[in-house]
């Protein structure tokens, strides 16, 4: 049967283990992952790694001694393909240091991007090989194209006109953790554990968004439990610097309503509104359901927008262009969900939302302290959608963020 592609986060951790191992080799000069992993594509077929050293053959020998390798074959002069015990397939390429930049560029892809870039002639000839990818683009009279954008989606044309976004979102831009669950609903860790973990990451604020009453299967909070959580937030706030914001992940009901009364919603700092049930509605009904929710008078963030679970559940049917048109006119933003099984909204729809000047929130959808690290996947999906720092609400200071998302 065809080999299943790895989830992005599995491929990333496998690649990081190999790179750590290779760094213990004496002859290594440079190393990077490449291919779809370096472009942060949602699933990865082959993990590509490019390394350089004075003796490339010695690096390949060293790589082949990695303990998890079950079998391997040579593929050309400087590449081998290894099959790992955990089902990963790794293509390892070793070159001399002078060839590293060009090899990394070619191996990162996408093929369509590489083909289009290489049709352009250098502005001036140079006897030496480029020392960095930045230099490859600069010699062709192009702006540097970050790996996440290399999909032949107009980025080459934009780079030739110096029209790529200058301030693409980075991890350092994120000031607050949004969409966090605790033991009040279906999270693994307590309110205090989640808050202190976010504080340890240097965050300025965290929104606690446990499930709402309709999500009974996830321990959704009735109003009196929500009040109890607010009391605990007030008590904990006095002993931490990070600001704890009251929120909810409110179910979008079948009729597009949200499932707390307005008097409760108005007392929150942040509402994430998500579909958690009735995924099989026909496209017209689902579109109406979400449009109705987005038009609710309170400001809300559309959570894991299309409900996909990568390799498990496809996005639900709806007229997304119409929904985006409504959001552009409504009090709403869209979450880019960093849960590695969701990574929703996907980059092509993120680009459509950008055209409509819709704002985004990078969320972690964290059900544990460890899942706060999901933020890097949310940032990667945003970058793949060409999102800049100014388009993301949780790059704002606490005061500005609260004002922007207040119901």
KEDRENFI-947367 format. One record per residue (C-alpha): x, y, z negated. Coordinates in nm, 2 decimals, padded with zeros to 4 digits. Each point is the difference from the previous one (the first is absolute). Layout:
REM KEDRENFI-947367
+--------+--------+--------+
|   east |  north |     up |
+--------+--------+--------+
|      X |      Y |      Z |
...
+--------+--------+--------+
//
This chain:
REM KEDRENFI-947367
+--------+--------+--------+
|   east |  north |     up |
+--------+--------+--------+
|  00.00 |  00.00 |  00.00 |
|  00.12 |  00.36 |  00.06 |
|  00.21 |  00.14 | -00.29 |
| -00.19 |  00.25 | -00.21 |
|  00.14 |  00.35 | -00.01 |
|  00.12 |  00.11 | -00.35 |
| -00.17 |  00.28 | -00.18 |
|  00.21 |  00.32 |  00.00 |
|  00.08 | -00.02 | -00.37 |
|  00.12 | -00.36 |  00.02 |
|  00.22 |  00.08 |  00.30 |
|  00.14 |  00.30 | -00.18 |
|  00.09 | -00.19 | -00.32 |
|  00.16 | -00.28 |  00.21 |
|  00.21 |  00.25 |  00.20 |
|  00.11 |  00.18 | -00.32 |
|  00.12 | -00.33 | -00.15 |
|  00.21 | -00.07 |  00.31 |
|  00.14 |  00.35 |  00.01 |
|  00.10 | -00.02 | -00.37 |
|  00.17 | -00.34 |  00.07 |
|  00.18 |  00.14 |  00.31 |
|  00.13 |  00.29 | -00.20 |
|  00.21 | -00.25 | -00.20 |
|  00.19 | -00.08 |  00.33 |
|  00.34 |  00.17 |  00.02 |
|  00.00 |  00.09 |  00.37 |
| -00.34 |  00.18 |  00.00 |
|  00.00 |  00.36 |  00.12 |
| -00.37 |  00.07 |  00.06 |
| -00.33 | -00.19 | -00.01 |
| -00.37 |  00.08 |  00.05 |
| -00.32 | -00.18 |  00.08 |
| -00.14 |  00.07 |  00.35 |
| -00.29 | -00.12 |  00.21 |
| -00.36 |  00.03 | -00.11 |
|  00.10 |  00.00 | -00.36 |
|  00.20 |  00.32 |  00.04 |
| -00.30 |  00.15 |  00.17 |
| -00.22 | -00.11 | -00.30 |
| -00.24 | -00.19 |  00.22 |
| -00.28 | -00.17 | -00.21 |
|  00.12 | -00.36 |  00.08 |
|  00.35 | -00.11 |  00.11 |
|  00.08 | -00.30 |  00.22 |
|  00.38 | -00.01 | -00.01 |
|  00.20 |  00.19 | -00.26 |
|  00.27 |  00.18 |  00.20 |
|  00.33 |  00.09 | -00.18 |
|  00.29 |  00.19 |  00.16 |
|  00.35 |  00.00 | -00.16 |
|  00.34 |  00.13 |  00.10 |
|  00.36 | -00.08 | -00.10 |
|  00.34 | -00.04 |  00.16 |
| -00.06 | -00.38 |  00.03 |
| -00.37 | -00.05 |  00.10 |
|  00.04 | -00.38 |  00.03 |
|  00.11 | -00.01 | -00.37 |
| -00.32 |  00.19 | -00.10 |
| -00.21 | -00.25 |  00.19 |
|  00.18 | -00.29 | -00.18 |
| -00.06 |  00.17 | -00.33 |
| -00.37 |  00.06 |  00.07 |
| -00.04 | -00.37 |  00.10 |
|  00.11 | -00.10 | -00.36 |
| -00.30 |  00.18 | -00.15 |
| -00.16 | -00.27 | -00.22 |
| -00.36 |  00.02 |  00.13 |
|  00.09 | -00.09 |  00.37 |
| -00.14 | -00.34 |  00.11 |
|  00.12 |  00.02 |  00.37 |
|  00.15 |  00.24 |  00.24 |
|  00.09 |  00.04 |  00.37 |
|  00.23 |  00.24 |  00.18 |
| -00.16 |  00.25 |  00.23 |
|  00.25 |  00.17 |  00.23 |
|  00.35 |  00.12 | -00.10 |
| -00.08 |  00.19 | -00.32 |
| -00.35 | -00.12 | -00.12 |
| -00.12 | -00.30 | -00.19 |
| -00.36 | -00.09 | -00.09 |
| -00.05 | -00.17 | -00.34 |
| -00.31 | -00.18 | -00.14 |
| -00.05 |  00.05 | -00.37 |
| -00.15 | -00.23 | -00.27 |
| -00.28 |  00.27 | -00.06 |
| -00.11 | -00.01 |  00.37 |
|  00.19 |  00.32 |  00.09 |
|  00.18 |  00.01 |  00.33 |
|  00.30 |  00.24 |  00.01 |
|  00.19 |  00.13 |  00.30 |
|  00.35 |  00.11 | -00.12 |
|  00.22 |  00.20 |  00.23 |
|  00.36 |  00.10 | -00.08 |
|  00.20 |  00.25 |  00.21 |
|  00.31 |  00.21 | -00.03 |
| -00.05 |  00.34 | -00.18 |
|  00.01 |  00.20 |  00.33 |
| -00.30 | -00.20 |  00.13 |
| -00.21 |  00.03 | -00.31 |
| -00.21 |  00.31 |  00.08 |
| -00.10 | -00.12 |  00.36 |
| -00.07 | -00.35 | -00.12 |
| -00.22 |  00.12 | -00.29 |
| -00.19 |  00.23 |  00.24 |
| -00.05 | -00.28 |  00.25 |
| -00.10 | -00.26 | -00.26 |
| -00.24 |  00.23 | -00.19 |
| -00.22 |  00.04 |  00.31 |
| -00.28 |  00.01 |  00.08 |
|  00.11 | -00.13 |  00.35 |
| -00.23 |  00.25 |  00.16 |
|  00.16 |  00.29 | -00.19 |
|  00.35 | -00.12 |  00.08 |
| -00.08 | -00.05 |  00.36 |
| -00.15 |  00.35 |  00.03 |
|  00.29 |  00.17 | -00.19 |
|  00.27 | -00.17 |  00.21 |
| -00.16 |  00.13 |  00.33 |
|  00.13 |  00.34 | -00.10 |
|  00.36 |  00.10 |  00.09 |
|  00.24 |  00.15 | -00.25 |
|  00.04 |  00.38 |  00.02 |
|  00.37 | -00.04 |  00.00 |
|  00.23 | -00.30 |  00.04 |
|  00.21 | -00.12 | -00.30 |
|  00.27 | -00.25 |  00.01 |
| -00.08 | -00.12 | -00.36 |
| -00.30 | -00.20 | -00.11 |
| -00.26 |  00.19 | -00.22 |
|  00.08 | -00.03 | -00.37 |
| -00.37 |  00.03 | -00.11 |
| -00.35 | -00.04 |  00.13 |
| -00.04 |  00.38 | -00.05 |
|  00.28 |  00.04 |  00.25 |
| -00.16 | -00.24 |  00.25 |
| -00.31 |  00.23 |  00.02 |
|  00.19 |  00.32 | -00.01 |
|  00.22 | -00.10 |  00.30 |
| -00.33 | -00.05 |  00.19 |
| -00.12 |  00.35 | -00.10 |
| -00.26 | -00.15 | -00.23 |
| -00.11 |  00.06 | -00.36 |
|  00.09 | -00.30 | -00.22 |
| -00.29 | -00.25 | -00.01 |
| -00.04 | -00.17 | -00.34 |
| -00.04 | -00.38 |  00.03 |
| -00.37 |  00.00 | -00.11 |
| -00.09 |  00.21 |  00.31 |
|  00.17 | -00.22 |  00.26 |
| -00.30 | -00.16 |  00.15 |
| -00.03 |  00.19 |  00.34 |
| -00.30 |  00.19 | -00.13 |
|  00.11 |  00.34 |  00.14 |
|  00.30 |  00.04 | -00.23 |
|  00.26 |  00.00 |  00.28 |
| -00.19 |  00.28 |  00.19 |
| -00.03 |  00.19 | -00.33 |
|  00.37 | -00.05 | -00.08 |
|  00.10 |  00.14 |  00.34 |
| -00.20 |  00.32 | -00.08 |
|  00.12 |  00.01 | -00.37 |
| -00.37 | -00.04 | -00.09 |
|  00.02 | -00.29 | -00.25 |
| -00.11 |  00.10 | -00.35 |
|  00.30 |  00.14 | -00.19 |
| -00.13 | -00.08 | -00.35 |
| -00.11 | -00.36 |  00.03 |
| -00.12 | -00.12 | -00.34 |
|  00.27 | -00.16 | -00.22 |
| -00.01 | -00.19 | -00.33 |
|  00.15 |  00.30 | -00.18 |
| -00.30 |  00.21 |  00.10 |
| -00.25 | -00.20 | -00.21 |
| -00.08 |  00.17 | -00.33 |
| -00.28 | -00.22 | -00.13 |
| -00.13 | -00.35 | -00.01 |
| -00.36 | -00.03 |  00.13 |
| -00.24 | -00.30 | -00.02 |
|  00.12 | -00.19 | -00.31 |
| -00.19 | -00.28 | -00.18 |
|  00.03 | -00.11 | -00.36 |
| -00.13 | -00.27 | -00.23 |
| -00.32 |  00.20 | -00.02 |
| -00.10 | -00.16 |  00.33 |
|  00.21 | -00.25 |  00.20 |
|  00.35 |  00.13 | -00.07 |
|  00.27 | -00.21 | -00.18 |
|  00.15 |  00.28 | -00.21 |
| -00.15 |  00.24 | -00.26 |
| -00.06 |  00.37 |  00.06 |
|  00.31 |  00.08 | -00.21 |
|  00.22 | -00.24 |  00.19 |
| -00.11 |  00.13 |  00.34 |
|  00.05 |  00.36 | -00.11 |
|  00.34 | -00.05 | -00.15 |
|  00.12 | -00.20 |  00.31 |
| -00.11 |  00.29 |  00.22 |
|  00.18 |  00.25 | -00.23 |
|  00.32 | -00.21 |  00.01 |
| -00.01 |  00.03 |  00.39 |
|  00.01 |  00.38 | -00.04 |
| -00.36 |  00.06 |  00.10 |
| -00.18 |  00.32 | -00.12 |
| -00.35 | -00.14 | -00.01 |
| -00.19 | -00.33 |  00.03 |
| -00.37 | -00.05 |  00.09 |
| -00.16 | -00.29 | -00.19 |
| -00.27 | -00.14 |  00.24 |
| -00.15 | -00.31 | -00.15 |
| -00.30 | -00.16 |  00.18 |
| -00.35 |  00.13 | -00.03 |
| -00.31 | -00.19 | -00.13 |
| -00.10 | -00.16 |  00.33 |
|  00.33 | -00.18 |  00.02 |
| -00.11 | -00.23 | -00.29 |
|  00.23 | -00.28 |  00.14 |
|  00.30 |  00.23 | -00.07 |
| -00.12 |  00.11 | -00.34 |
| -00.14 |  00.33 |  00.12 |
| -00.05 |  00.26 | -00.28 |
| -00.34 |  00.09 | -00.12 |
| -00.04 |  00.37 | -00.11 |
|  00.06 | -00.07 | -00.37 |
|  00.33 | -00.19 |  00.09 |
|  00.11 |  00.29 |  00.21 |
| -00.06 |  00.23 | -00.30 |
|  00.21 | -00.23 | -00.21 |
|  00.28 |  00.01 |  00.27 |
| -00.01 |  00.38 | -00.01 |
|  00.05 |  00.00 | -00.37 |
|  00.30 | -00.22 |  00.03 |
|  00.14 |  00.22 |  00.28 |
| -00.03 |  00.31 | -00.23 |
|  00.17 | -00.19 | -00.28 |
|  00.29 | -00.13 |  00.22 |
|  00.04 |  00.34 |  00.17 |
|  00.15 |  00.15 | -00.32 |
|  00.29 | -00.24 |  00.00 |
|  00.10 |  00.01 |  00.38 |
|  00.12 |  00.27 |  00.23 |
| -00.16 | -00.14 |  00.32 |
| -00.36 |  00.13 |  00.04 |
| -00.27 | -00.27 |  00.00 |
| -00.29 |  00.08 |  00.23 |
| -00.34 | -00.15 | -00.05 |
| -00.12 | -00.18 |  00.31 |
| -00.21 | -00.29 |  00.14 |
|  00.01 | -00.23 |  00.29 |
| -00.37 |  00.03 |  00.08 |
| -00.17 | -00.25 |  00.22 |
| -00.16 |  00.13 |  00.31 |
| -00.34 | -00.16 | -00.03 |
| -00.19 | -00.15 |  00.30 |
| -00.19 |  00.33 |  00.05 |
|  00.31 |  00.21 | -00.03 |
| -00.06 |  00.12 | -00.35 |
|  00.27 |  00.00 | -00.28 |
| -00.08 | -00.20 | -00.31 |
|  00.04 |  00.25 | -00.29 |
| -00.25 |  00.28 | -00.05 |
|  00.11 |  00.35 |  00.11 |
|  00.03 |  00.12 | -00.36 |
|  00.28 | -00.26 | -00.05 |
|  00.17 |  00.05 |  00.34 |
|  00.03 |  00.37 | -00.07 |
|  00.19 | -00.06 | -00.32 |
|  00.27 | -00.21 |  00.18 |
|  00.33 |  00.13 |  00.14 |
|  00.00 | -00.23 |  00.30 |
| -00.23 | -00.23 |  00.18 |
|  00.12 | -00.28 |  00.23 |
| -00.30 | -00.13 |  00.20 |
|  00.03 | -00.35 |  00.14 |
| -00.20 | -00.28 |  00.16 |
|  00.04 | -00.33 | -00.20 |
| -00.31 | -00.20 |  00.12 |
| -00.22 | -00.06 |  00.30 |
|  00.30 |  00.01 |  00.25 |
| -00.21 | -00.17 |  00.27 |
| -00.25 |  00.28 |  00.06 |
| -00.04 |  00.08 |  00.37 |
|  00.21 |  00.28 |  00.13 |
| -00.28 |  00.26 |  00.01 |
| -00.12 | -00.07 | -00.36 |
|  00.36 |  00.00 | -00.13 |
|  00.07 |  00.33 |  00.18 |
| -00.31 |  00.16 | -00.15 |
|  00.09 | -00.14 | -00.35 |
|  00.34 |  00.16 |  00.01 |
| -00.11 |  00.33 |  00.16 |
| -00.26 |  00.03 | -00.27 |
|  00.26 | -00.06 | -00.27 |
|  00.25 |  00.25 |  00.15 |
| -00.28 |  00.27 |  00.02 |
| -00.07 | -00.03 | -00.38 |
|  00.04 |  00.34 | -00.15 |
|  00.29 | -00.10 | -00.23 |
|  00.36 | -00.02 |  00.14 |
|  00.11 | -00.36 |  00.04 |
|  00.29 | -00.20 |  00.14 |
| -00.10 | -00.27 |  00.24 |
|  00.17 | -00.31 | -00.15 |
|  00.15 | -00.29 |  00.20 |
| -00.20 |  00.13 |  00.29 |
| -00.07 | -00.29 |  00.23 |
|  00.02 | -00.28 | -00.27 |
|  00.26 | -00.21 |  00.18 |
|  00.20 | -00.26 | -00.17 |
|  00.30 | -00.07 |  00.22 |
| -00.02 | -00.35 |  00.15 |
| -00.30 | -00.08 | -00.21 |
| -00.28 |  00.24 |  00.09 |
| -00.03 |  00.23 |  00.30 |
| -00.11 |  00.36 | -00.03 |
| -00.38 |  00.03 | -00.02 |
| -00.20 |  00.12 |  00.31 |
| -00.08 |  00.37 |  00.01 |
|  00.03 |  00.31 |  00.22 |
|  00.31 |  00.13 | -00.16 |
|  00.03 |  00.30 |  00.24 |
| -00.34 |  00.12 | -00.12 |
|  00.09 | -00.05 | -00.36 |
|  00.32 |  00.20 |  00.04 |
| -00.20 |  00.28 |  00.17 |
| -00.23 |  00.01 | -00.31 |
|  00.29 | -00.01 | -00.24 |
|  00.16 |  00.30 |  00.18 |
| -00.32 |  00.20 | -00.09 |
| -00.05 | -00.15 | -00.35 |
|  00.14 |  00.02 | -00.34 |
|  00.22 | -00.30 |  00.04 |
|  00.35 | -00.13 |  00.06 |
|  00.13 | -00.34 |  00.11 |
|  00.21 | -00.24 | -00.21 |
|  00.30 | -00.17 |  00.16 |
|  00.00 | -00.31 | -00.21 |
|  00.35 | -00.14 | -00.09 |
| -00.12 | -00.34 | -00.12 |
|  00.21 | -00.22 |  00.23 |
| -00.30 | -00.22 |  00.08 |
| -00.21 |  00.30 |  00.10 |
|  00.22 |  00.28 |  00.15 |
| -00.33 |  00.16 |  00.10 |
| -00.05 |  00.25 |  00.18 |
|  00.22 | -00.14 |  00.28 |
|  00.23 |  00.24 |  00.18 |
| -00.20 |  00.04 |  00.33 |
| -00.30 |  00.12 | -00.20 |
|  00.22 |  00.22 | -00.22 |
|  00.11 |  00.18 |  00.32 |
| -00.36 |  00.05 |  00.10 |
| -00.08 |  00.14 | -00.35 |
|  00.30 |  00.24 |  00.04 |
| -00.14 |  00.13 |  00.32 |
| -00.31 |  00.11 | -00.20 |
|  00.21 |  00.17 | -00.27 |
| -00.12 | -00.25 | -00.27 |
|  00.20 | -00.02 | -00.32 |
|  00.15 | -00.32 | -00.14 |
|  00.08 | -00.15 | -00.34 |
|  00.27 | -00.27 | -00.02 |
| -00.14 | -00.25 | -00.25 |
|  00.15 | -00.30 | -00.17 |
| -00.33 | -00.19 | -00.08 |
|  00.21 | -00.13 | -00.29 |
| -00.15 | -00.28 | -00.22 |
|  00.33 | -00.03 | -00.19 |
|  00.31 |  00.20 | -00.10 |
|  00.21 | -00.17 |  00.27 |
| -00.26 |  00.09 |  00.27 |
|  00.08 |  00.38 | -00.06 |
|  00.30 | -00.08 |  00.23 |
| -00.26 | -00.04 |  00.28 |
|  00.04 |  00.37 |  00.06 |
|  00.29 | -00.07 |  00.24 |
| -00.24 | -00.20 |  00.23 |
| -00.26 |  00.28 |  00.00 |
|  00.28 |  00.25 |  00.09 |
|  00.12 | -00.23 |  00.28 |
| -00.35 | -00.03 |  00.15 |
| -00.04 |  00.38 | -00.02 |
|  00.33 |  00.05 |  00.18 |
| -00.10 | -00.24 |  00.27 |
| -00.31 |  00.22 |  00.04 |
|  00.23 |  00.31 |  00.03 |
| -00.13 |  00.14 | -00.33 |
|  00.18 |  00.30 | -00.14 |
|  00.04 |  00.11 | -00.36 |
| -00.25 |  00.28 |  00.04 |
| -00.27 | -00.24 |  00.10 |
|  00.01 | -00.21 | -00.32 |
| -00.18 |  00.12 | -00.31 |
|  00.21 | -00.19 | -00.26 |
|  00.32 |  00.19 |  00.11 |
| -00.16 |  00.30 | -00.17 |
|  00.07 |  00.12 | -00.35 |
| -00.24 | -00.11 | -00.28 |
| -00.20 |  00.32 |  00.01 |
| -00.03 |  00.01 |  00.38 |
| -00.09 | -00.38 |  00.02 |
| -00.27 |  00.03 | -00.26 |
| -00.15 |  00.29 |  00.18 |
|  00.02 | -00.18 |  00.33 |
| -00.17 | -00.32 | -00.11 |
| -00.24 |  00.12 | -00.27 |
| -00.35 | -00.14 |  00.06 |
+--------+--------+--------+
//
